[in-house]
Amino acid sequence: MRILAIVLALMIALLQWPLWIGKGSWLRVWQLDQELAVRKTQNGKLRERNGALEAEVLDLKTGTDAIEERARNELGMIRPDEVFFQVLDSRKLASAASSVALASAPLAASAAR
């Protein structure tokens, strides 16, 4: 009788093996659930990005506001009736002037000869 109990316990353990450790085990299901959650988060971010790109493409196809904005920002274009003011940083202006002075110094010395 004792041997029969051991055999039955062993058979139950063998039947439980795939459930806990095998290919379709609970551990594998838990890992796949974690991976699925990560993928869903990534897909949500990509959907948002695609929606923004789609809206920009639609705006570029139908509206002139986006085209005008890009022309102003990227190409520096202005309308004929507008006045453009460029504000320079004094530090950049001073460094540009000193570099121009240094570059033109050899030319002035050679012209004096």
N, CA, C and O atoms as a Tinker XYZ file with bonds, in Angstrom:
   452  protein
     1  N      0.804000   -1.188000    0.000000    73     2
     2  CA     0.000000    0.000000    0.000000    64     1     3
     3  C      0.862000    1.274000    0.000000    63     2     4     5
     4  O      0.542000    2.273000   -0.644000    81     3
     5  N      1.952000    1.191000    0.741000    73     3     6
     6  CA     2.850000    2.325000    0.826000    64     5     7
     7  C      3.488000    2.617000   -0.536000    63     6     8     9
     8  O      3.653000    3.779000   -0.906000    81     7
     9  N      3.840000    1.586000   -1.268000    73     7    10
    10  CA     4.436000    1.742000   -2.593000    64     9    11
    11  C      3.419000    2.368000   -3.545000    63    10    12    13
    12  O      3.773000    3.217000   -4.364000    81    11
    13  N      2.158000    1.951000   -3.436000    73    11    14
    14  CA     1.102000    2.521000   -4.275000    64    13    15
    15  C      0.937000    4.012000   -4.007000    63    14    16    17
    16  O      0.727000    4.778000   -4.947000    81    15
    17  N      1.024000    4.440000   -2.768000    73    15    18
    18  CA     0.919000    5.860000   -2.415000    64    17    19
    19  C      2.098000    6.641000   -2.985000    63    18    20    21
    20  O      1.922000    7.756000   -3.475000    81    19
    21  N      3.290000    6.070000   -2.927000    73    19    22
    22  CA     4.481000    6.722000   -3.472000    64    21    23
    23  C      4.369000    6.838000   -4.984000    63    22    24    25
    24  O      4.703000    7.880000   -5.550000    81    23
    25  N      3.905000    5.785000   -5.644000    73    23    26
    26  CA     3.740000    5.808000   -7.106000    64    25    27
    27  C      2.706000    6.859000   -7.500000    63    26    28    29
    28  O      2.924000    7.619000   -8.443000    81    27
    29  N      1.586000    6.906000   -6.786000    73    27    30
    30  CA     0.552000    7.895000   -7.087000    64    29    31
    31  C      1.061000    9.326000   -6.851000    63    30    32    33
    32  O      0.766000   10.221000   -7.643000    81    31
    33  N      1.803000    9.541000   -5.796000    73    31    34
    34  CA     2.371000   10.866000   -5.513000    64    33    35
    35  C      3.363000   11.254000   -6.605000    63    34    36    37
    36  O      3.405000   12.406000   -7.036000    81    35
    37  N      4.156000   10.290000   -7.046000    73    35    38
    38  CA     5.107000   10.539000   -8.117000    64    37    39
    39  C      4.392000   10.874000   -9.424000    63    38    40    41
    40  O      4.821000   11.772000  -10.148000    81    39
    41  N      3.301000   10.161000   -9.735000    73    39    42
    42  CA     2.529000   10.438000  -10.954000    64    41    43
    43  C      1.876000   11.825000  -10.889000    63    42    44    45
    44  O      1.825000   12.538000  -11.891000    81    43
    45  N      1.387000   12.194000   -9.724000    73    43    46
    46  CA     0.804000   13.535000   -9.566000    64    45    47
    47  C      1.875000   14.606000   -9.771000    63    46    48    49
    48  O      1.625000   15.630000  -10.407000    81    47
    49  N      3.061000   14.364000   -9.231000    73    47    50
    50  CA     4.165000   15.310000   -9.403000    64    49    51
    51  C      4.545000   15.434000  -10.875000    63    50    52    53
    52  O      4.806000   16.534000  -11.362000    81    51
    53  N      4.575000   14.294000  -11.590000    73    51    54
    54  CA     4.897000   14.331000  -13.019000    64    53    55
    55  C      3.831000   15.060000  -13.826000    63    54    56    57
    56  O      4.143000   15.733000  -14.808000    81    55
    57  N      2.575000   14.926000  -13.411000    73    55    58
    58  CA     1.499000   15.646000  -14.095000    64    57    59
    59  C      1.553000   17.153000  -13.813000    63    58    60    61
    60  O      1.163000   17.959000  -14.658000    81    59
    61  N      2.027000   17.522000  -12.648000    73    59    62
    62  CA     2.116000   18.933000  -12.274000    64    61    63
    63  C      3.340000   19.622000  -12.877000    63    62    64    65
    64  O      3.370000   20.847000  -12.995000    81    63
    65  N      4.329000   18.849000  -13.249000    73    63    66
    66  CA     5.583000   19.407000  -13.776000    64    65    67
    67  C      5.353000   20.396000  -14.931000    63    66    68    69
    68  O      5.869000   21.511000  -14.858000    81    67
    69  N      4.614000   20.053000  -15.982000    73    67    70
    70  CA     4.421000   21.014000  -17.077000    64    69    71
    71  C      3.654000   22.265000  -16.641000    63    70    72    73
    72  O      3.869000   23.347000  -17.187000    81    71
    73  N      2.777000   22.121000  -15.677000    73    71    74
    74  CA     2.003000   23.273000  -15.215000    64    73    75
    75  C      2.888000   24.307000  -14.533000    63    74    76    77
    76  O      2.664000   25.507000  -14.694000    81    75
    77  N      3.868000   23.879000  -13.790000    73    75    78
    78  CA     4.682000   24.816000  -13.030000    64    77    79
    79  C      5.998000   25.167000  -13.707000    63    78    80    81
    80  O      6.484000   26.287000  -13.555000    81    79
    81  N      6.586000   24.235000  -14.453000    73    79    82
    82  CA     7.933000   24.462000  -14.976000    64    81    83
    83  C      8.022000   24.288000  -16.486000    63    82    84    85
    84  O      8.964000   24.818000  -17.077000    81    83
    85  N      7.140000   23.607000  -17.133000    73    83    86
    86  CA     7.237000   23.274000  -18.545000    64    85    87
    87  C      7.033000   24.459000  -19.478000    63    86    88    89
    88  O      7.101000   25.618000  -19.069000    81    87
    89  N      6.778000   24.134000  -20.753000    73    87    90
    90  CA     6.680000   25.143000  -21.814000    64    89    91
    91  C      5.508000   26.102000  -21.604000    63    90    92    93
    92  O      5.662000   27.298000  -21.854000    81    91
    93  N      4.370000   25.638000  -21.167000    73    91    94
    94  CA     3.214000   26.491000  -20.945000    64    93    95
    95  C      2.957000   26.735000  -19.471000    63    94    96    97
    96  O      1.807000   26.772000  -19.033000    81    95
    97  N      4.021000   26.900000  -18.707000    73    95    98
    98  CA     3.903000   26.989000  -17.255000    64    97    99
    99  C      3.381000   28.350000  -16.799000    63    98   100   101
   100  O      3.302000   29.302000  -17.575000    81    99
   101  N      3.031000   28.410000  -15.527000    73    99   102
   102  CA     2.562000   29.657000  -14.937000    64   101   103
   103  C      3.648000   30.720000  -14.973000    63   102   104   105
   104  O      3.352000   31.900000  -15.161000    81   103
   105  N      4.880000   30.323000  -14.800000    73   103   106
   106  CA     5.995000   31.263000  -14.841000    64   105   107
   107  C      6.113000   31.895000  -16.226000    63   106   108   109
   108  O      6.312000   33.103000  -16.347000    81   107
   109  N      5.990000   31.085000  -17.252000    73   107   110
   110  CA     6.068000   31.597000  -18.626000    64   109   111
   111  C      4.895000   32.529000  -18.923000    63   110   112   113
   112  O      5.070000   33.554000  -19.583000    81   111
   113  N      3.712000   32.184000  -18.446000    73   111   114
   114  CA     2.544000   33.047000  -18.643000    64   113   115
   115  C      2.764000   34.386000  -17.949000    63   114   116   117
   116  O      2.421000   35.430000  -18.506000    81   115
   117  N      3.323000   34.376000  -16.758000    73   115   118
   118  CA     3.592000   35.613000  -16.031000    64   117   119
   119  C      4.603000   36.468000  -16.783000    63   118   120   121
   120  O      4.432000   37.683000  -16.878000    81   119
   121  N      5.666000   35.845000  -17.324000    73   119   122
   122  CA     6.671000   36.574000  -18.099000    64   121   123
   123  C      6.052000   37.197000  -19.348000    63   122   124   125
   124  O      6.353000   38.342000  -19.686000    81   123
   125  N      5.191000   36.448000  -20.032000    73   123   126
   126  CA     4.543000   36.970000  -21.230000    64   125   127
   127  C      3.589000   38.113000  -20.898000    63   126   128   129
   128  O      3.455000   39.051000  -21.684000    81   127
   129  N      2.924000   38.047000  -19.746000    73   127   130
   130  CA     2.066000   39.154000  -19.322000    64   129   131
   131  C      2.878000   40.420000  -19.074000    63   130   132   133
   132  O      2.452000   41.516000  -19.438000    81   131
   133  N      4.043000   40.271000  -18.458000    73   131   134
   134  CA     4.916000   41.424000  -18.228000    64   133   135
   135  C      5.390000   42.019000  -19.550000    63   134   136   137
   136  O      5.399000   43.239000  -19.716000    81   135
   137  N      5.781000   41.166000  -20.485000    73   135   138
   138  CA     6.233000   41.634000  -21.795000    64   137   139
   139  C      5.100000   42.307000  -22.560000    63   138   140   141
   140  O      5.320000   43.295000  -23.260000    81   139
   141  N      3.899000   41.779000  -22.429000    73   139   142
   142  CA     2.730000   42.368000  -23.083000    64   141   143
   143  C      2.448000   43.764000  -22.542000    63   142   144   145
   144  O      2.115000   44.669000  -23.307000    81   143
   145  N      2.576000   43.945000  -21.236000    73   143   146
   146  CA     2.354000   45.265000  -20.637000    64   145   147
   147  C      3.371000   46.278000  -21.158000    63   146   148   149
   148  O      3.021000   47.424000  -21.440000    81   147
   149  N      4.627000   45.855000  -21.285000    73   147   150
   150  CA     5.667000   46.745000  -21.810000    64   149   151
   151  C      5.361000   47.114000  -23.262000    63   150   152   153
   152  O      5.479000   48.278000  -23.646000    81   151
   153  N      4.974000   46.140000  -24.054000    73   151   154
   154  CA     4.666000   46.393000  -25.470000    64   153   155
   155  C      3.466000   47.319000  -25.624000    63   154   156   157
   156  O      3.451000   48.171000  -26.512000    81   155
   157  N      2.462000   47.159000  -24.769000    73   155   158
   158  CA     1.289000   48.039000  -24.833000    64   157   159
   159  C      1.675000   49.478000  -24.525000    63   158   160   161
   160  O      1.169000   50.408000  -25.154000    81   159
   161  N      2.562000   49.662000  -23.567000    73   159   162
   162  CA     3.037000   51.005000  -23.247000    64   161   163
   163  C      3.789000   51.605000  -24.428000    63   162   164   165
   164  O      3.579000   52.766000  -24.777000    81   163
   165  N      4.660000   50.820000  -25.038000    73   163   166
   166  CA     5.407000   51.299000  -26.206000    64   165   167
   167  C      4.454000   51.628000  -27.353000    63   166   168   169
   168  O      4.624000   52.645000  -28.024000    81   167
   169  N      3.466000   50.786000  -27.582000    73   167   170
   170  CA     2.507000   51.030000  -28.654000    64   169   171
   171  C      1.708000   52.305000  -28.410000    63   170   172   173
   172  O      1.417000   53.042000  -29.351000    81   171
   173  N      1.352000   52.571000  -27.155000    73   171   174
   174  CA     0.629000   53.797000  -26.840000    64   173   175
   175  C      1.452000   55.033000  -27.162000    63   174   176   177
   176  O      0.934000   55.996000  -27.728000    81   175
   177  N      2.739000   55.012000  -26.804000    73   175   178
   178  CA     3.629000   56.140000  -27.116000    64   177   179
   179  C      3.771000   56.313000  -28.627000    63   178   180   181
   180  O      3.755000   57.436000  -29.130000    81   179
   181  N      3.909000   55.207000  -29.343000    73   179   182
   182  CA     4.057000   55.276000  -30.792000    64   181   183
   183  C      2.770000   55.763000  -31.455000    63   182   184   185
   184  O      2.825000   56.474000  -32.458000    81   183
   185  N      1.613000   55.388000  -30.908000    73   183   186
   186  CA     0.341000   55.891000  -31.441000    64   185   187
   187  C      0.244000   57.403000  -31.289000    63   186   188   189
   188  O     -0.196000   58.096000  -32.206000    81   187
   189  N      0.653000   57.913000  -30.136000    73   187   190
   190  CA     0.638000   59.355000  -29.911000    64   189   191
   191  C      1.556000   60.062000  -30.901000    63   190   192   193
   192  O      1.179000   61.081000  -31.480000    81   191
   193  N      2.754000   59.530000  -31.097000    73   191   194
   194  CA     3.700000   60.135000  -32.036000    64   193   195
   195  C      3.157000   60.102000  -33.459000    63   194   196   197
   196  O      3.261000   61.081000  -34.198000    81   195
   197  N      2.572000   58.955000  -33.837000    73   195   198
   198  CA     2.009000   58.840000  -35.181000    64   197   199
   199  C      0.841000   59.798000  -35.375000    63   198   200   201
   200  O      0.678000   60.364000  -36.456000    81   199
   201  N      0.027000   59.984000  -34.339000    73   199   202
   202  CA    -1.074000   60.927000  -34.429000    64   201   203
   203  C     -0.583000   62.350000  -34.634000    63   202   204   205
   204  O     -1.151000   63.100000  -35.429000    81   203
   205  N      0.476000   62.724000  -33.916000    73   203   206
   206  CA     1.040000   64.066000  -34.083000    64   205   207
   207  C      1.618000   64.242000  -35.486000    63   206   208   209
   208  O      1.442000   65.290000  -36.106000    81   207
   209  N      2.302000   63.223000  -35.979000    73   207   210
   210  CA     2.858000   63.309000  -37.335000    64   209   211
   211  C      1.755000   63.361000  -38.389000    63   210   212   213
   212  O      1.861000   64.088000  -39.377000    81   211
   213  N      0.714000   62.597000  -38.171000    73   211   214
   214  CA    -0.406000   62.608000  -39.108000    64   213   215
   215  C     -1.088000   63.979000  -39.134000    63   214   216   217
   216  O     -1.464000   64.473000  -40.197000    81   215
   217  N     -1.241000   64.586000  -37.961000    73   215   218
   218  CA    -1.843000   65.915000  -37.900000    64   217   219
   219  C     -0.957000   66.935000  -38.604000    63   218   220   221
   220  O     -1.464000   67.827000  -39.284000    81   219
   221  N      0.357000   66.814000  -38.452000    73   219   222
   222  CA     1.272000   67.743000  -39.113000    64   221   223
   223  C      1.225000   67.572000  -40.629000    63   222   224   225
   224  O      1.234000   68.556000  -41.368000    81   223
   225  N      1.176000   66.328000  -41.089000    73   223   226
   226  CA     1.087000   66.073000  -42.525000    64   225   227
   227  C     -0.218000   66.640000  -43.086000    63   226   228   229
   228  O     -0.219000   67.275000  -44.140000    81   227
   229  N     -1.317000   66.412000  -42.385000    73   227   230
   230  CA    -2.606000   66.946000  -42.822000    64   229   231
   231  C     -2.581000   68.459000  -42.862000    63   230   232   233
   232  O     -3.112000   69.070000  -43.789000    81   231
   233  N     -1.965000   69.068000  -41.857000    73   231   234
   234  CA    -1.868000   70.522000  -41.820000    64   233   235
   235  C     -1.005000   71.042000  -42.965000    63   234   236   237
   236  O     -1.315000   72.072000  -43.563000    81   235
   237  N      0.075000   70.327000  -43.268000    73   235   238
   238  CA     0.926000   70.742000  -44.388000    64   237   239
   239  C      0.209000   70.597000  -45.728000    63   238   240   241
   240  O      0.419000   71.399000  -46.638000    81   239
   241  N     -0.641000   69.571000  -45.848000    73   239   242
   242  CA    -1.359000   69.361000  -47.106000    64   241   243
   243  C     -2.478000   70.361000  -47.309000    63   242   244   245
   244  O     -2.711000   70.810000  -48.431000    81   243
   245  N     -3.181000   70.719000  -46.229000    73   243   246
   246  CA    -4.383000   71.531000  -46.394000    64   245   247
   247  C     -4.195000   72.989000  -46.008000    63   246   248   249
   248  O     -4.771000   73.868000  -46.650000    81   247
   249  N     -3.423000   73.264000  -45.001000    73   247   250
   250  CA    -3.326000   74.632000  -44.508000    64   249   251
   251  C     -2.048000   75.308000  -44.937000    63   250   252   253
   252  O     -1.080000   74.658000  -45.332000    81   251
   253  N     -2.060000   76.620000  -44.853000    73   251   254
   254  CA    -0.864000   77.385000  -45.203000    64   253   255
   255  C     -0.127000   77.849000  -43.956000    63   254   256   257
   256  O      0.993000   78.349000  -44.055000    81   255
   257  N     -0.730000   77.692000  -42.796000    73   255   258
   258  CA    -0.091000   78.155000  -41.559000    64   257   259
   259  C      1.198000   77.398000  -41.275000    63   258   260   261
   260  O      2.207000   77.999000  -40.904000    81   259
   261  N      1.167000   76.094000  -41.446000    73   259   262
   262  CA     2.369000   75.301000  -41.162000    64   261   263
   263  C      3.467000   75.604000  -42.178000    63   262   264   265
   264  O      4.644000   75.658000  -41.823000    81   263
   265  N      3.093000   75.797000  -43.416000    73   263   266
   266  CA     4.084000   76.118000  -44.449000    64   265   267
   267  C      4.712000   77.471000  -44.158000    63   266   268   269
   268  O      5.925000   77.643000  -44.282000    81   267
   269  N      3.877000   78.430000  -43.771000    73   267   270
   270  CA     4.382000   79.761000  -43.446000    64   269   271
   271  C      5.304000   79.712000  -42.231000    63   270   272   273
   272  O      6.342000   80.372000  -42.212000    81   271
   273  N      4.931000   78.939000  -41.228000    73   271   274
   274  CA     5.758000   78.820000  -40.025000    64   273   275
   275  C      7.113000   78.218000  -40.353000    63   274   276   277
   276  O      8.140000   78.692000  -39.867000    81   275
   277  N      7.122000   77.187000  -41.168000    73   275   278
   278  CA     8.404000   76.576000  -41.547000    64   277   279
   279  C      9.244000   77.530000  -42.390000    63   278   280   281
   280  O     10.461000   77.598000  -42.225000    81   279
   281  N      8.601000   78.262000  -43.289000    73   279   282
   282  CA     9.346000   79.215000  -44.115000    64   281   283
   283  C      9.975000   80.296000  -43.250000    63   282   284   285
   284  O     11.103000   80.717000  -43.505000    81   283
   285  N      9.261000   80.743000  -42.242000    73   283   286
   286  CA     9.796000   81.778000  -41.358000    64   285   287
   287  C     10.933000   81.228000  -40.494000    63   286   288   289
   288  O     11.989000   81.853000  -40.392000    81   287
   289  N     10.730000   80.082000  -39.884000    73   287   290
   290  CA    11.716000   79.546000  -38.943000    64   289   291
   291  C     12.945000   78.961000  -39.632000    63   290   292   293
   292  O     14.072000   79.204000  -39.202000    81   291
   293  N     12.737000   78.203000  -40.680000    73   291   294
   294  CA    13.849000   77.479000  -41.286000    64   293   295
   295  C     14.536000   78.264000  -42.401000    63   294   296   297
   296  O     15.742000   78.124000  -42.604000    81   295
   297  N     13.785000   79.082000  -43.119000    73   295   298
   298  CA    14.359000   79.789000  -44.252000    64   297   299
   299  C     14.536000   81.281000  -44.003000    63   298   300   301
   300  O     15.172000   81.972000  -44.799000    81   299
   301  N     13.973000   81.786000  -42.896000    73   299   302
   302  CA    14.109000   83.200000  -42.576000    64   301   303
   303  C     13.310000   84.110000  -43.491000    63   302   304   305
   304  O     13.678000   85.271000  -43.675000    81   303
   305  N     12.245000   83.619000  -44.059000    73   303   306
   306  CA    11.445000   84.419000  -44.993000    64   305   307
   307  C     10.496000   85.333000  -44.222000    63   306   308   309
   308  O     10.042000   85.004000  -43.126000    81   307
   309  N     10.207000   86.490000  -44.822000    73   307   310
   310  CA     9.245000   87.430000  -44.257000    64   309   311
   311  C      8.304000   87.881000  -45.362000    63   310   312   313
   312  O      8.595000   87.706000  -46.545000    81   311
   313  N      7.181000   88.457000  -44.975000    73   311   314
   314  CA     6.220000   88.978000  -45.949000    64   313   315
   315  C      6.717000   90.317000  -46.484000    63   314   316   317
   316  O      7.529000   90.973000  -45.832000    81   315
   317  N      6.243000   90.736000  -47.662000    73   315   318
   318  CA     6.709000   92.008000  -48.239000    64   317   319
   319  C      6.368000   93.229000  -47.374000    63   318   320   321
   320  O      7.117000   94.206000  -47.382000    81   319
   321  N      5.273000   93.196000  -46.640000    73   319   322
   322  CA     4.883000   94.363000  -45.849000    64   321   323
   323  C      5.380000   94.302000  -44.409000    63   322   324   325
   324  O      4.965000   95.119000  -43.587000    81   323
   325  N      6.248000   93.366000  -44.086000    73   323   326
   326  CA     6.766000   93.231000  -42.741000    64   325   327
   327  C      8.163000   93.828000  -42.636000    63   326   328   329
   328  O      8.878000   93.971000  -43.628000    81   327
   329  N      8.530000   94.172000  -41.401000    73   327   330
   330  CA     9.876000   94.664000  -41.118000    64   329   331
   331  C     10.540000   93.649000  -40.205000    63   330   332   333
   332  O      9.949000   93.209000  -39.219000    81   331
   333  N     11.752000   93.285000  -40.532000    73   331   334
   334  CA    12.476000   92.269000  -39.775000    64   333   335
   335  C     13.524000   92.947000  -38.902000    63   334   336   337
   336  O     14.353000   93.713000  -39.392000    81   335
   337  N     13.479000   92.658000  -37.609000    73   335   338
   338  CA    14.471000   93.165000  -36.671000    64   337   339
   339  C     15.272000   91.990000  -36.150000    63   338   340   341
   340  O     14.710000   91.003000  -35.677000    81   339
   341  N     16.583000   92.100000  -36.240000    73   339   342
   342  CA    17.449000   91.054000  -35.716000    64   341   343
   343  C     18.176000   91.609000  -34.503000    63   342   344   345
   344  O     18.878000   92.616000  -34.594000    81   343
   345  N     18.004000   90.951000  -33.378000    73   343   346
   346  CA    18.628000   91.385000  -32.135000    64   345   347
   347  C     19.854000   90.510000  -31.916000    63   346   348   349
   348  O     19.761000   89.284000  -31.846000    81   347
   349  N     21.000000   91.162000  -31.811000    73   347   350
   350  CA    22.250000   90.441000  -31.620000    64   349   351
   351  C     22.655000   90.485000  -30.162000    63   350   352   353
   352  O     22.429000   91.479000  -29.472000    81   351
   353  N     23.246000   89.418000  -29.706000    73   351   354
   354  CA    23.777000   89.348000  -28.352000    64   353   355
   355  C     25.087000   90.127000  -28.323000    63   354   356   357
   356  O     25.933000   89.929000  -29.196000    81   355
   357  N     25.276000   91.004000  -27.345000    73   355   358
   358  CA    26.472000   91.854000  -27.302000    64   357   359
   359  C     27.747000   91.028000  -27.150000    63   358   360   361
   360  O     28.789000   91.406000  -27.685000    81   359
   361  N     27.683000   89.909000  -26.430000    73   359   362
   362  CA    28.870000   89.070000  -26.282000    64   361   363
   363  C     29.251000   88.435000  -27.613000    63   362   364   365
   364  O     30.431000   88.371000  -27.958000    81   363
   365  N     28.254000   87.965000  -28.361000    73   363   366
   366  CA    28.540000   87.376000  -29.666000    64   365   367
   367  C     29.043000   88.437000  -30.630000    63   366   368   369
   368  O     29.922000   88.173000  -31.451000    81   367
   369  N     28.477000   89.653000  -30.529000    73   367   370
   370  CA    28.891000   90.747000  -31.394000    64   369   371
   371  C     30.337000   91.116000  -31.119000    63   370   372   373
   372  O     31.099000   91.359000  -32.055000    81   371
   373  N     30.734000   91.165000  -29.839000    73   371   374
   374  CA    32.104000   91.504000  -29.473000    64   373   375
   375  C     33.081000   90.430000  -29.946000    63   374   376   377
   376  O     34.157000   90.754000  -30.447000    81   375
   377  N     32.723000   89.173000  -29.794000    73   375   378
   378  CA    33.623000   88.101000  -30.225000    64   377   379
   379  C     33.731000   88.064000  -31.743000    63   378   380   381
   380  O     34.797000   87.762000  -32.280000    81   379
   381  N     32.633000   88.370000  -32.446000    73   379   382
   382  CA    32.673000   88.410000  -33.911000    64   381   383
   383  C     33.541000   89.567000  -34.381000    63   382   384   385
   384  O     34.296000   89.422000  -35.342000    81   383
   385  N     33.443000   90.714000  -33.716000    73   383   386
   386  CA    34.248000   91.874000  -34.103000    64   385   387
   387  C     35.724000   91.616000  -33.861000    63   386   388   389
   388  O     36.557000   92.009000  -34.678000    81   387
   389  N     36.063000   90.971000  -32.768000    73   387   390
   390  CA    37.467000   90.687000  -32.485000    64   389   391
   391  C     38.024000   89.660000  -33.474000    63   390   392   393
   392  O     39.186000   89.755000  -33.871000    81   391
   393  N     37.219000   88.695000  -33.869000    73   391   394
   394  CA    37.714000   87.715000  -34.838000    64   393   395
   395  C     37.885000   88.344000  -36.209000    63   394   396   397
   396  O     38.797000   87.972000  -36.948000    81   395
   397  N     37.022000   89.297000  -36.564000    73   395   398
   398  CA    37.173000   90.016000  -37.836000    64   397   399
   399  C     38.415000   90.883000  -37.785000    63   398   400   401
   400  O     39.153000   90.968000  -38.767000    81   399
   401  N     38.659000   91.537000  -36.641000    73   399   402
   402  CA    39.837000   92.382000  -36.502000    64   401   403
   403  C     41.114000   91.558000  -36.591000    63   402   404   405
   404  O     42.092000   91.984000  -37.206000    81   403
   405  N     41.105000   90.377000  -35.975000    73   403   406
   406  CA    42.297000   89.519000  -36.030000    64   405   407
   407  C     42.510000   89.001000  -37.447000    63   406   408   409
   408  O     43.650000   88.867000  -37.892000    81   407
   409  N     41.440000   88.713000  -38.148000    73   407   410
   410  CA    41.578000   88.181000  -39.496000    64   409   411
   411  C     42.024000   89.258000  -40.470000    63   410   412   413
   412  O     42.733000   88.962000  -41.432000    81   411
   413  N     41.620000   90.509000  -40.236000    73   411   414
   414  CA    41.973000   91.569000  -41.169000    64   413   415
   415  C     43.316000   92.207000  -40.827000    63   414   416   417
   416  O     43.831000   92.965000  -41.649000    81   415
   417  N     43.914000   91.950000  -39.666000    73   415   418
   418  CA    45.203000   92.534000  -39.259000    64   417   419
   419  C     46.338000   92.159000  -40.223000    63   418   420   421
   420  O     47.105000   93.043000  -40.606000    81   419
   421  N     46.479000   90.906000  -40.627000    73   419   422
   422  CA    47.549000   90.595000  -41.588000    64   421   423
   423  C     47.324000   91.284000  -42.944000    63   422   424   425
   424  O     48.288000   91.655000  -43.614000    81   423
   425  N     46.094000   91.452000  -43.339000    73   423   426
   426  CA    45.808000   92.120000  -44.612000    64   425   427
   427  C     46.194000   93.584000  -44.540000    63   426   428   429
   428  O     46.729000   94.128000  -45.506000    81   427
   429  N     45.933000   94.235000  -43.408000    73   427   430
   430  CA    46.289000   95.652000  -43.234000    64   429   431
   431  C     47.788000   95.829000  -43.206000    63   430   432   433
   432  O     48.303000   96.814000  -43.735000    81   431
   433  N     48.496000   94.900000  -42.604000    73   431   434
   434  CA    49.967000   94.982000  -42.537000    64   433   435
   435  C     50.569000   94.778000  -43.908000    63   434   436   437
   436  O     51.557000   95.433000  -44.239000    81   435
   437  N     50.016000   93.896000  -44.717000    73   435   438
   438  CA    50.579000   93.668000  -46.053000    64   437   439
   439  C     50.223000   94.819000  -46.991000    63   438   440   441
   440  O     50.974000   95.094000  -47.926000    81   439
   441  N     49.101000   95.494000  -46.768000    73   439   442
   442  CA    48.699000   96.627000  -47.610000    64   441   443
   443  C     49.552000   97.832000  -47.292000    63   442   444   445
   444  O     49.756000   98.671000  -48.170000    81   443
   445  N     50.066000   97.961000  -46.071000    73   443   446
   446  CA    50.891000   99.107000  -45.683000    64   445   447
   447  C     52.274000   99.015000  -46.295000    63   446   448   449
   448  O     52.935000  100.045000  -46.426000    81   447
   449  N     52.724000   97.892000  -46.660000    73   447   450
   450  CA    54.072000   97.718000  -47.237000    64   449   451
   451  C     54.129000   98.150000  -48.616000    63   450   452
   452  O     55.185000   98.072000  -49.245000    81   451
